[in-house]
């Protein structure tokens, strides 16, 4: 399977009631392990036991070309045995309805489905045969919020056990009851969802480090004693002392062999660095209609202003025009910085991360990429690449052969070396693992950078943003918190109700609804207060408290 050892002496059991999230840094072997469990790859050593009653399905990552000309219902029914297709067609129709498809969409040709619809189809094809174990490899990648929440709800109601690989912390916390970390070529197993498991893993690491330090102190003390005995034995020609020294040295060797293991971590390093700007605004757009490249009107901006140090999340469902707006901003910044459509502060120096990573030339090597995209001398570029996790032997690699995660690190390294004062990040978390996301969050928060982000990762948005603008019903408007957007959750193709911008935006008519909303707000407030201070959202806390006061007055 290759020359690099991914894992060894690995012990993993999937029980009938398990909902397992598998977490690990890029390159740790998660997908390989999934392929071994699936049976498409074999381990170099060890045994795999499967229950005779096992019915295993894997959610496909890509639509098979053989399905593209079929209708939605035909593509799903084709997963069933031939003799069951006709009599079980109702099951396929019911499942499609449960996954958010309307009756008239059943006849849509697969090739014409949106990305989110195709993802739902692949999920449906995995569960239509009623397996008792399902394997998922990054099921949330590139999903719109509507499809993601449909997945969440269906996974919560399923009776089948499942194991899924994901870097989406909110998703993992919502659907799993067990977490396995693939790290250091071993499995770390916790019977709890991701966030609690991560805390438990951190406690394990701290305890292991403390134990290791104590063991090393003991070994150092014994080594000093052994050396002293050996010297005395030689100086005084004392065979008894020399023998004691030899015995002590053997004991030291045994202690070294059984020392507590301390994690090496991922070996990756994701950092950014920004400069500051003295200005009252970094970007201003007012009274502008935004259209798609084909001229189709998308939405209207009455007034959008981003000030220095503000962290703004641009929200909206797939297709409303988020990336179109970012492309417009970058086009005006590069070719018409003094224009009247987008007004930039003269000090604005933008560091841009594009979600498709198309800014990187695939034909260039790593050093060439930094020379082409970074200002200043290249004397420190080799050291910067090595510190970012690229081995010296790989510095001549072409960008085109890098993984998505490696390309993402190159993009962030370019931003770090250029030290911009305004970050525009379009889906920056698509290609980085959980550790990378957490490093990026800390870097952004500690830098006090001005930031405009789009992301489908709810935890990332909640941790980073302090202001939120939403594209909905043809308008861009400011909202109080991202949960207003999350609750909207329309299915694809349906009209979206415009969200009100006041704290009591949800019209609660009966006591049961009011109590449910109070519970929700109290949970949001409690969760935010439990975060580290730099991750907390004081403005959101104030909005939630105001709404709680209003709701409590109605009971």
C-alpha positions as CSV (number, residue, x, y, z in Angstrom):
1,X,0.0,0.0,0.0
2,X,3.0,2.3,-0.1
3,X,6.2,3.0,1.9
4,X,4.7,5.4,4.5
5,X,3.3,3.7,7.6
6,X,-0.1,5.2,8.3
7,X,-1.1,3.2,11.3
8,X,-0.1,0.1,13.2
9,X,-1.6,-2.2,15.9
10,X,-4.8,-0.5,15.3
11,X,-7.9,-1.8,17.1
12,X,-11.4,-0.5,16.1
13,X,-14.8,-2.1,16.6
14,X,-18.1,-0.8,15.2
15,X,-21.1,-1.8,17.4
16,X,-24.7,-1.8,16.3
17,X,-25.6,1.5,18.1
18,X,-22.4,3.4,17.2
19,X,-22.4,6.8,15.5
20,X,-18.7,7.3,15.1
21,X,-16.9,10.5,13.9
22,X,-13.4,9.8,12.7
23,X,-11.1,12.8,13.0
24,X,-7.4,13.2,12.0
25,X,-5.2,15.7,10.3
26,X,-4.7,15.6,6.5
27,X,-2.6,12.6,5.5
28,X,-3.1,10.7,8.7
29,X,-4.8,7.8,6.8
30,X,-8.5,8.3,7.4
31,X,-9.6,7.5,3.9
32,X,-7.3,4.5,3.7
33,X,-8.7,3.1,6.8
34,X,-12.2,3.6,5.4
35,X,-11.2,1.8,2.3
36,X,-9.9,-1.1,4.4
37,X,-13.2,-1.3,6.4
38,X,-15.1,-1.2,3.1
39,X,-13.0,-4.0,1.6
40,X,-11.6,-2.1,-1.4
41,X,-8.1,-2.2,0.2
42,X,-6.3,-4.7,2.3
43,X,-4.1,-4.0,5.3
44,X,-0.4,-5.1,5.2
45,X,-0.9,-7.0,8.4
46,X,-3.6,-7.9,10.9
47,X,-7.1,-9.3,10.7
48,X,-10.6,-7.9,10.0
49,X,-13.6,-9.6,11.4
50,X,-17.1,-9.0,10.0
51,X,-20.3,-10.2,11.4
52,X,-22.2,-12.6,9.2
53,X,-25.2,-10.3,9.4
54,X,-23.2,-7.3,8.3
55,X,-24.8,-5.3,5.5
56,X,-22.3,-2.5,4.7
57,X,-22.9,0.5,2.4
58,X,-20.6,3.4,1.5
59,X,-21.8,6.8,0.4
60,X,-20.4,7.5,-2.9
61,X,-18.3,10.7,-3.2
62,X,-19.1,11.2,-6.9
63,X,-22.0,10.5,-9.1
64,X,-21.3,7.5,-11.4
65,X,-21.4,8.5,-15.1
66,X,-23.8,5.6,-15.7
67,X,-26.4,7.5,-13.7
68,X,-26.2,10.9,-15.4
69,X,-28.9,10.1,-18.1
70,X,-31.3,8.5,-15.6
71,X,-34.1,10.3,-13.8
72,X,-33.7,10.9,-10.1
73,X,-36.2,8.1,-9.2
74,X,-34.6,5.7,-11.7
75,X,-31.1,6.4,-10.3
76,X,-32.3,5.6,-6.8
77,X,-34.4,2.5,-7.8
78,X,-31.4,1.1,-9.7
79,X,-29.7,0.5,-6.4
80,X,-32.4,-2.1,-5.6
81,X,-32.3,-5.7,-6.9
82,X,-34.1,-6.1,-10.3
83,X,-36.9,-8.1,-8.8
84,X,-37.6,-5.4,-6.2
85,X,-37.5,-2.3,-8.4
86,X,-41.2,-2.3,-9.3
87,X,-42.7,-3.4,-6.0
88,X,-40.4,-1.2,-3.9
89,X,-40.7,1.9,-6.0
90,X,-42.9,3.5,-3.3
91,X,-40.0,3.1,-0.9
92,X,-37.8,5.1,-3.2
93,X,-40.4,7.8,-3.6
94,X,-40.9,8.0,0.2
95,X,-37.2,8.3,0.8
96,X,-36.8,11.1,-1.7
97,X,-39.6,13.0,0.0
98,X,-37.9,12.5,3.4
99,X,-34.7,13.9,1.9
100,X,-36.4,17.1,0.7
101,X,-37.3,16.3,-2.9
102,X,-40.7,17.4,-4.2
103,X,-42.8,15.0,-6.4
104,X,-42.1,16.9,-9.6
105,X,-38.3,16.6,-9.0
106,X,-38.5,12.8,-9.1
107,X,-38.4,13.1,-12.9
108,X,-35.4,15.4,-13.1
109,X,-32.4,14.0,-15.0
110,X,-29.5,13.4,-12.7
111,X,-27.1,15.4,-14.9
112,X,-29.3,18.4,-14.3
113,X,-29.4,18.2,-10.5
114,X,-27.5,20.7,-8.4
115,X,-24.5,19.7,-6.4
116,X,-26.6,19.5,-3.2
117,X,-29.3,17.4,-4.9
118,X,-26.7,15.0,-6.2
119,X,-25.3,14.7,-2.7
120,X,-28.7,13.8,-1.4
121,X,-29.1,11.2,-4.1
122,X,-25.9,9.5,-3.2
123,X,-27.0,9.4,0.4
124,X,-30.3,8.0,-0.6
125,X,-28.6,5.3,-2.7
126,X,-26.6,4.2,0.3
127,X,-29.6,3.8,2.7
128,X,-32.3,2.6,0.3
129,X,-31.2,-1.0,0.8
130,X,-31.4,-0.6,4.6
131,X,-27.8,-1.4,5.6
132,X,-26.9,-1.9,9.3
133,X,-23.5,-0.1,8.9
134,X,-22.8,3.0,6.6
135,X,-19.4,4.6,5.9
136,X,-19.1,8.2,4.9
137,X,-16.0,10.0,3.7
138,X,-16.3,13.8,4.1
139,X,-20.1,13.9,3.5
140,X,-20.4,17.6,4.4
141,X,-17.8,18.9,1.9
142,X,-19.2,21.7,-0.3
143,X,-22.7,21.2,1.0
144,X,-25.1,24.0,1.2
145,X,-26.8,24.6,4.6
146,X,-30.1,23.2,3.5
147,X,-28.6,19.8,2.4
148,X,-26.4,19.7,5.5
149,X,-29.3,20.1,7.9
150,X,-31.3,17.5,6.0
151,X,-28.4,15.1,6.4
152,X,-28.2,15.9,10.1
153,X,-31.9,15.2,10.7
154,X,-31.8,11.9,8.8
155,X,-28.7,10.6,10.5
156,X,-30.2,11.4,13.9
157,X,-33.3,9.3,13.0
158,X,-31.5,6.3,11.4
159,X,-31.2,3.0,13.1
160,X,-28.1,1.9,11.3
161,X,-24.6,2.3,12.8
162,X,-22.3,4.6,10.9
163,X,-18.7,5.8,10.8
164,X,-18.0,9.1,9.1
165,X,-15.0,11.2,8.4
166,X,-15.6,14.9,8.8
167,X,-13.8,18.2,9.6
168,X,-17.1,19.9,10.5
169,X,-17.2,20.2,14.3
170,X,-20.8,21.3,14.6
171,X,-21.9,18.4,12.4
172,X,-19.9,15.9,14.4
173,X,-21.3,17.2,17.7
174,X,-24.8,17.0,16.3
175,X,-24.9,13.4,14.9
176,X,-22.2,11.3,16.7
177,X,-22.0,9.6,20.0
178,X,-18.4,8.4,19.7
179,X,-15.2,9.9,18.4
180,X,-12.0,8.2,17.2
181,X,-8.9,10.3,16.6
182,X,-6.4,8.8,14.1
183,X,-3.1,10.2,15.2
184,X,0.5,9.1,15.7
185,X,-0.3,5.9,13.7
186,X,-2.8,4.9,16.4
187,X,-6.5,5.2,17.4
188,X,-7.6,7.3,20.4
189,X,-11.2,6.2,21.2
190,X,-13.7,8.3,23.2
191,X,-17.4,7.4,23.8
192,X,-18.6,11.0,23.3
193,X,-19.2,13.5,20.5
194,X,-16.3,15.6,19.1
195,X,-16.1,18.6,21.4
196,X,-16.2,16.6,24.6
197,X,-13.8,14.0,23.1
198,X,-11.4,16.8,22.1
199,X,-11.4,18.1,25.7
200,X,-10.8,14.5,26.9
201,X,-8.0,14.1,24.4
202,X,-6.4,17.3,25.5
203,X,-6.6,16.2,29.2
204,X,-5.0,12.8,28.1
205,X,-2.2,14.7,26.4
206,X,-1.5,17.0,29.4
207,X,-1.5,13.9,31.7
208,X,0.8,12.0,29.4
209,X,3.2,15.0,29.1
210,X,3.3,15.4,32.9
211,X,3.9,11.6,33.4
212,X,6.6,11.7,30.7
213,X,8.4,14.7,32.4
214,X,8.4,12.8,35.7
215,X,9.7,9.7,34.0
216,X,12.5,11.6,32.3
217,X,13.5,13.2,35.7
218,X,13.7,9.8,37.2
219,X,15.8,8.5,34.3
220,X,18.1,11.5,34.4
221,X,18.5,10.9,38.2
222,X,19.3,7.2,37.6
223,X,21.7,8.0,34.8
224,X,23.6,10.4,37.0
225,X,23.8,7.8,39.7
226,X,24.9,5.1,37.3
227,X,27.6,7.4,35.9
228,X,28.8,8.2,39.5
229,X,28.9,4.4,40.4
230,X,30.8,3.6,37.2
231,X,33.4,6.3,37.9
232,X,33.8,5.2,41.5
233,X,34.1,1.6,40.4
234,X,36.9,2.6,38.0
235,X,38.7,5.0,40.3
236,X,38.6,2.7,43.3
237,X,38.9,-0.5,41.3
238,X,35.7,-1.7,42.9
239,X,34.0,-4.5,41.0
240,X,30.9,-4.3,43.2
241,X,30.3,-0.7,42.3
242,X,30.9,-1.3,38.6
243,X,28.4,-4.2,38.7
244,X,25.8,-1.9,40.4
245,X,26.4,0.6,37.6
246,X,25.8,-2.0,34.9
247,X,22.6,-3.2,36.7
248,X,21.3,0.4,36.9
249,X,22.1,1.0,33.2
250,X,19.9,-2.0,32.3
251,X,17.1,-0.7,34.4
252,X,17.4,2.7,32.7
253,X,17.1,1.0,29.3
254,X,14.0,-0.8,30.4
255,X,12.5,2.5,31.7
256,X,13.3,4.2,28.4
257,X,11.5,1.5,26.4
258,X,8.3,1.8,28.5
259,X,8.2,5.6,28.7
260,X,4.8,7.2,28.3
261,X,4.1,8.2,24.7
262,X,3.5,11.9,24.0
263,X,1.8,12.9,20.8
264,X,3.9,14.4,18.1
265,X,0.9,16.4,16.8
266,X,0.2,16.8,13.1
267,X,3.5,18.4,12.3
268,X,1.7,21.1,10.4
269,X,1.8,24.8,11.0
270,X,-0.8,27.2,9.7
271,X,-0.2,30.9,10.4
272,X,-1.2,34.3,9.1
273,X,0.3,37.7,9.8
274,X,-1.4,41.0,9.0
275,X,-0.5,44.7,9.2
276,X,-2.8,47.5,10.5
277,X,-4.6,50.4,8.8
278,X,-5.6,53.8,10.2
279,X,-8.9,54.6,8.6
280,X,-12.6,54.8,9.3
281,X,-13.5,52.3,6.7
282,X,-11.8,49.6,4.6
283,X,-14.6,49.0,2.1
284,X,-17.9,50.6,1.2
285,X,-20.6,49.7,-1.3
286,X,-23.9,51.5,-1.5
287,X,-26.9,51.5,-3.8
288,X,-25.6,48.8,-6.1
289,X,-27.3,46.0,-8.0
290,X,-25.3,42.8,-8.2
291,X,-25.7,40.5,-11.2
292,X,-24.4,37.1,-12.2
293,X,-21.7,36.9,-15.0
294,X,-24.6,36.1,-17.4
295,X,-26.3,39.3,-16.4
296,X,-29.0,37.7,-14.3
297,X,-29.9,40.0,-11.3
298,X,-29.0,38.5,-8.0
299,X,-29.5,41.0,-5.2
300,X,-29.3,44.7,-4.2
301,X,-26.9,46.3,-1.7
302,X,-28.3,49.4,-0.1
303,X,-25.3,49.9,2.2
304,X,-22.4,47.7,3.1
305,X,-19.5,49.2,5.1
306,X,-16.6,47.2,6.6
307,X,-14.5,49.1,9.2
308,X,-10.9,48.4,10.3
309,X,-10.8,45.4,12.7
310,X,-14.3,44.2,11.9
311,X,-14.9,40.5,11.3
312,X,-17.8,40.1,8.9
313,X,-19.5,36.9,7.8
314,X,-21.3,36.9,4.4
315,X,-24.2,34.5,4.7
316,X,-26.6,33.1,2.2
317,X,-27.8,29.8,0.6
318,X,-26.0,28.3,-2.4
319,X,-26.6,30.3,-5.6
320,X,-27.6,33.6,-4.1
321,X,-24.4,35.4,-5.1
322,X,-21.9,35.3,-2.3
323,X,-18.9,34.3,-4.5
324,X,-20.1,36.7,-7.2
325,X,-19.9,39.6,-4.7
326,X,-16.4,38.6,-3.6
327,X,-15.3,38.2,-7.2
328,X,-16.7,41.7,-7.9
329,X,-14.8,43.2,-4.9
330,X,-11.5,41.6,-6.0
331,X,-12.0,42.6,-9.6
332,X,-12.6,46.2,-8.6
333,X,-9.6,46.1,-6.2
334,X,-7.3,44.9,-8.9
335,X,-8.5,46.9,-11.9
336,X,-10.5,49.9,-10.6
337,X,-9.5,50.6,-7.0
338,X,-10.6,54.3,-7.3
339,X,-13.9,53.5,-8.9
340,X,-17.4,54.4,-7.6
341,X,-18.9,50.8,-7.4
342,X,-16.7,49.6,-4.6
343,X,-15.0,52.2,-2.6
344,X,-11.7,51.1,-0.9
345,X,-9.7,52.9,1.6
346,X,-6.3,54.0,0.0
347,X,-4.6,52.0,2.7
348,X,-6.5,48.8,1.9
349,X,-4.1,45.9,1.2
350,X,-6.2,42.8,0.6
351,X,-5.1,39.2,1.2
352,X,-7.5,37.0,-0.8
353,X,-8.2,33.3,-0.4
354,X,-10.3,31.9,-3.3
355,X,-12.3,28.7,-2.5
356,X,-11.2,27.0,-5.8
357,X,-7.5,27.8,-5.1
358,X,-7.2,29.0,-8.7
359,X,-4.8,31.8,-7.8
360,X,-2.1,29.2,-7.7
361,X,-0.3,28.2,-10.9
362,X,-0.2,24.4,-11.0
363,X,3.0,24.5,-13.2
364,X,5.1,26.3,-10.7
365,X,7.1,24.8,-7.8
366,X,6.7,25.8,-4.2
367,X,9.6,28.3,-4.2
368,X,8.6,29.7,-7.6
369,X,5.0,30.1,-6.3
370,X,6.2,32.2,-3.3
371,X,8.5,34.3,-5.6
372,X,5.6,35.1,-7.9
373,X,3.0,35.9,-5.3
374,X,5.0,37.5,-2.4
375,X,6.6,40.9,-2.1
376,X,10.2,41.3,-0.9
377,X,13.2,39.1,-1.1
378,X,13.0,35.3,-1.1
379,X,15.9,34.7,1.3
380,X,13.5,33.3,4.0
381,X,11.1,31.4,1.7
382,X,12.7,27.9,2.2
383,X,12.5,28.3,6.0
384,X,8.9,29.5,5.8
385,X,7.9,26.5,3.7
386,X,9.6,24.0,6.0
387,X,7.9,25.7,9.0
388,X,4.5,25.5,7.2
389,X,5.0,21.7,7.1
390,X,6.6,21.1,3.7
391,X,9.7,18.8,3.9
392,X,12.9,20.1,2.3
393,X,12.8,17.3,-0.2
394,X,9.4,18.5,-1.5
395,X,10.3,22.1,-2.1
396,X,10.7,21.5,-5.8
397,X,7.3,19.9,-6.1
398,X,4.8,21.4,-8.6
399,X,1.7,23.0,-7.1
400,X,-0.4,20.8,-9.4
401,X,0.4,17.6,-7.6
402,X,-0.3,19.0,-4.1
403,X,-3.4,18.0,-2.1
404,X,-6.1,20.5,-1.4
405,X,-4.9,20.8,2.2
406,X,-1.3,21.5,1.0
407,X,-2.5,24.1,-1.5
408,X,-4.5,25.8,1.3
409,X,-1.3,26.0,3.4
410,X,0.5,27.6,0.5
411,X,-2.3,30.2,0.2
412,X,-2.1,31.1,3.9
413,X,1.7,31.2,3.7
414,X,1.4,33.8,0.9
415,X,-1.0,35.8,3.0
416,X,1.3,35.6,6.0
417,X,4.4,36.7,4.0
418,X,2.6,39.6,2.3
419,X,1.1,40.9,5.6
420,X,-2.1,42.5,4.2
421,X,-4.4,44.5,6.4
422,X,-7.7,43.2,5.0
423,X,-8.5,39.4,4.6
424,X,-11.2,38.2,2.2
425,X,-11.6,34.5,2.7
426,X,-14.0,32.6,0.5
427,X,-14.7,29.2,2.0
428,X,-11.2,29.0,3.6
429,X,-12.0,25.8,5.6
430,X,-12.9,23.5,2.7
431,X,-9.5,21.9,2.4
432,X,-8.1,22.0,6.0
433,X,-8.6,19.6,8.8
434,X,-9.9,20.5,12.3
435,X,-6.5,21.3,13.7
436,X,-6.0,23.7,10.8
437,X,-9.3,25.3,11.3
438,X,-8.6,25.9,15.0
439,X,-5.1,27.3,14.2
440,X,-6.7,29.6,11.6
441,X,-9.3,30.8,14.1
442,X,-6.7,31.6,16.7
443,X,-4.5,33.4,14.2
444,X,-7.3,35.6,12.9
445,X,-8.5,36.4,16.4
446,X,-5.1,37.2,17.7
447,X,-4.2,39.3,14.6
448,X,-7.1,41.8,15.0
449,X,-7.4,41.6,11.3
450,X,-10.2,43.1,9.2
451,X,-12.0,40.1,7.8
452,X,-14.8,39.2,5.3
453,X,-15.5,35.5,5.2
454,X,-17.9,33.1,3.6
455,X,-18.1,29.6,5.0
456,X,-20.5,26.7,5.4
457,X,-18.7,25.7,8.6
458,X,-21.0,26.9,11.3
459,X,-18.5,26.6,14.1
460,X,-15.9,28.5,12.2
461,X,-18.4,31.3,11.5
462,X,-19.6,31.4,15.1
463,X,-16.0,31.6,16.4
464,X,-14.7,34.2,14.0
465,X,-17.5,36.6,13.0
466,X,-18.8,39.5,15.1
467,X,-21.0,41.0,12.3
468,X,-23.3,39.2,9.9
469,X,-24.7,40.2,6.5
470,X,-27.2,38.0,4.8
471,X,-28.2,37.7,1.1
472,X,-31.9,36.8,1.0
473,X,-34.9,37.6,-1.2
474,X,-32.8,39.7,-3.5
475,X,-31.4,42.0,-0.7
476,X,-28.2,42.2,1.3
477,X,-28.9,43.1,4.9
478,X,-27.3,43.0,8.3
479,X,-28.6,40.5,10.9
480,X,-27.9,40.1,14.5
481,X,-26.5,36.6,14.5
482,X,-25.8,33.7,12.2
483,X,-28.5,31.5,13.9
484,X,-31.1,33.7,12.3
485,X,-29.8,32.4,8.9
486,X,-29.4,28.8,10.2
487,X,-33.1,28.7,11.2
488,X,-34.3,29.8,7.8
489,X,-33.1,26.5,6.2
490,X,-35.3,26.5,3.0
491,X,-35.2,23.5,0.6
492,X,-33.6,24.1,-2.8
493,X,-35.8,25.8,-5.3
494,X,-38.4,27.2,-2.8
495,X,-38.8,30.9,-2.1
496,X,-37.0,32.2,1.0
497,X,-38.9,34.4,3.5
498,X,-37.0,37.6,4.3
499,X,-35.6,37.7,7.8
500,X,-36.5,40.7,10.0
501,X,-33.5,42.4,11.6
502,X,-35.1,43.0,15.0
503,X,-34.3,40.7,18.0
504,X,-37.8,39.4,18.1
505,X,-37.7,38.4,14.4
506,X,-39.4,35.1,14.9
507,X,-43.2,35.7,15.5
508,X,-44.0,33.5,18.5
509,X,-47.7,33.1,18.9
510,X,-48.2,30.5,21.7
511,X,-46.6,29.7,25.0
512,X,-45.0,26.5,23.7
513,X,-43.2,28.3,21.0
514,X,-42.1,31.0,23.4
515,X,-40.7,28.5,25.9
516,X,-38.9,26.6,23.1
517,X,-37.3,29.8,21.9
518,X,-36.3,30.7,25.5
519,X,-34.6,27.3,25.9
520,X,-32.8,27.8,22.6
521,X,-31.5,31.3,23.6
522,X,-30.4,30.1,27.0
523,X,-28.5,27.3,25.4
524,X,-26.8,29.7,22.9
525,X,-25.9,32.1,25.8
526,X,-24.6,29.3,28.0
527,X,-22.5,27.8,25.2
528,X,-21.0,31.2,24.3
529,X,-20.1,32.0,27.9
530,X,-18.3,28.6,28.2
531,X,-15.9,29.5,25.4
532,X,-12.6,31.1,25.9
533,X,-13.0,34.9,26.3
534,X,-11.4,35.7,22.9
535,X,-14.0,33.4,21.2
536,X,-17.0,34.9,22.9
537,X,-19.5,37.3,21.2
538,X,-20.5,40.0,23.7
539,X,-22.7,41.8,21.1
540,X,-24.6,38.5,20.4
541,X,-24.9,37.8,24.1
542,X,-26.5,41.2,24.6
543,X,-29.0,40.6,21.7
544,X,-29.9,37.2,23.2
545,X,-30.4,38.7,26.7
546,X,-32.7,41.4,25.3
547,X,-34.8,38.8,23.4
548,X,-34.9,36.7,26.6
549,X,-36.3,39.7,28.5
550,X,-38.9,40.3,25.9
551,X,-40.0,36.6,25.7
552,X,-40.1,36.2,29.5
553,X,-42.4,39.2,29.7
554,X,-44.9,37.4,27.5
555,X,-45.3,34.3,29.7
